[in-house]
Amino acid sequence: MWDRLSQENRLAVDDARESNVVFKRPYEEVTADFYKCLAYAYEPSRLFARYDRHSRVTLPNRRLRVYSEVTGKQIWRGLRMLAAILWKLGVFADYRRDFSTFAWPRPKAGKIEKVITAGMMEKHLIAYARKACVGEMNSSHYSLRVREPRVAGLSLSSSCSSSREIAPGEKTSRNPWTLSANS
């Protein structure tokens, strides 16, 4: 792909851009569509539904891992992680209903590890998508773009769209648990 884009002179060397690709469509249009896709894909109910299907369909077909003997220290660490996840996602997160729907049946089935794994992954993916959508961080990890603290004109809510606009220079919460239209 790199060679093809290079031959077509479609590689940009501009640190102010999210991508080094010169798109055939207008740059602003492509990035706006990307953020819409990001908000849609990482919307909490969709994310938990995908992980639910993944844990029911894909994970049972994996090769079993051989675990070493479980120590008391590992059990204590797992319980602390589970308590933190249940407290933060099950009580304080604005998507606690989606998390609870996903997590509730798993401990009864002896799948506590799935709650811990999914809880940690989902929390980080949701926080990433929200911050990227409002301009608090780059949408890609390889981008050299230096971010300003806030992008004016983007909306701030759990799904990256709201009727409330962010004013230039306005301060908002950097805590992903409280990221909402009322921040």
N, C-alpha and C positions, 0 to 999 in steps of 0.2 A: 504494500500500500504506500509506504514511504517513497519508493522509487517512482511509482505511478504519479503521485501527487507532486513530486519534485520535477518530473518531466513536464507536467502540465503547469508548472509555476504556481502551484496552489498551496505552498507552504509559506506561512508568515513568520517573521521574526519580530514580534511585537509583544513585549511583556505586559501590555495593558489589556490584552485579549485573554479570554478564557481558553481559547483553542488556538493552536498554531496552524489550523487548516483554513484556507480561504474557500469558503463554501460557495456553491453555485447560486444559492438563494442569499438574500441579504443577511448579514451577520446578526443583526438585532432580531430578525425574524426567527432564525435558527436557535439562538440562545433563549428567546422567549418560549419557543416550543419545547426546548429542552427542560426549562424550569417547570412548565406545565406537566410534562411527563414525569419529572422528578416528584412533584407534589402529588400527582395521581398514584404513582407506583409506591411511594412511601407513606401514603395515607394509612394510619394505624390499622383500621379494620382490614384493609387489603393485605397489609404486610403480615398480620397475624393469621389471616386466612391462608396465605401462601405457605407460611411456616407450618401451619396445621396440616395442610395437605402434604408438605414435604416430610413431616414427621410420621404421617400415616402411610405414605406410599413409597417414598425413597429410602428412608432410614432403615426400615425392617429388612431391606434387601442388601444392606451393606455387610461386609465381612465383620464378624465379631472381633472386637479388640480384646486382647489379653491384658487384664489389669493386674497390677501387683497387689499385694495384700493391703487392704485399707487400714489406715491408722486412725487413731483417735483425733489426731491433729487435722487430718483431712476431713473427717466427719464434722468437726467443729467449724472448720473453714467453710465447708459447704452449707452448714446451717446458718452461719453468719451471712453468707452471700444470699441465700434464699430469703432470710429475714429482710435484708436490705432491699432486695428486688420486690418482695411483696409489699413492703412499706412504701417505697418510692413509686412503683408502678401501680400497685393495687389500691393505694390510698390517695396519693398526691397527683399522679399524672392525669392530664386532661383526657387521656385515652384509657382510663382505668377499667371502663366497662368492656372494651375490646380485649384488654389484657386478662381480665377476670374470666371472660368467656373462654379464652384460650387456655388459661392456666388451671381453672377449677377442676376439671376431670382428671388431670394428669397425676397429682399426688395420690389420689385414690387408686390409680392403676400402677403405682410404684414408679412413675416416671418423673421424679423430682428433678433429675438432671436436665430433662427437656425444658422445664420451667426456668431453670437457672440459665441455660444456654440461650433459649429464645428471649428471655427477659433482657439479658445483657446485649444481645445482638440488636433486638428491636429498639431498645432505648437509644443506642448509638446511631442506628440508621435513621430513626425518626428525628433525632436531634440534628444529625448531619443535613438531612433534607430541608428541615426548617431553616437552619442557619444559611445554607446555600441559597435557598429561595429568597431570603430577605437581604442577601448580600453580606452577611457577616463572615462568610468563609468562601473559598474557591469551590467551584463545583467539581473540580478534579484535583487529585493530589499531586499531579505532575505539573500543574500550571505554575508558571513563574510570576504570575500576576500578584502584585502587592495590593492587598485589600485595604480600602478605606473603612473606617468603623461602621459606616451606614451608607446605603444606597437610597437616595431620595426617590420617592414616587412608587416604591414597591410596598405592597400590603403585607401586614404582619398578622398571621393567625395560624391555627394548627394545620391548615391545608394550603398555606401560602397564598391565600386569596381572602380578601375582606373588603368591606366597604370603607374601612378606615385607612387612610394613606399615611405613610411615615414622612414627616417633614424633614427637610435637610437639617442635619445636626441634632435631630431628636435622639435622646438616649432611650434605649430599651433594655429590657432584662436580657442578660446573657445566660441565664439559668434555663436549660431546656424544659424543666418541669413547669415553669411559669410562663412559657412563651405563649402568648395569647393576644387577642385583639385589644385587651384592656391593659397591656403592659405599659 
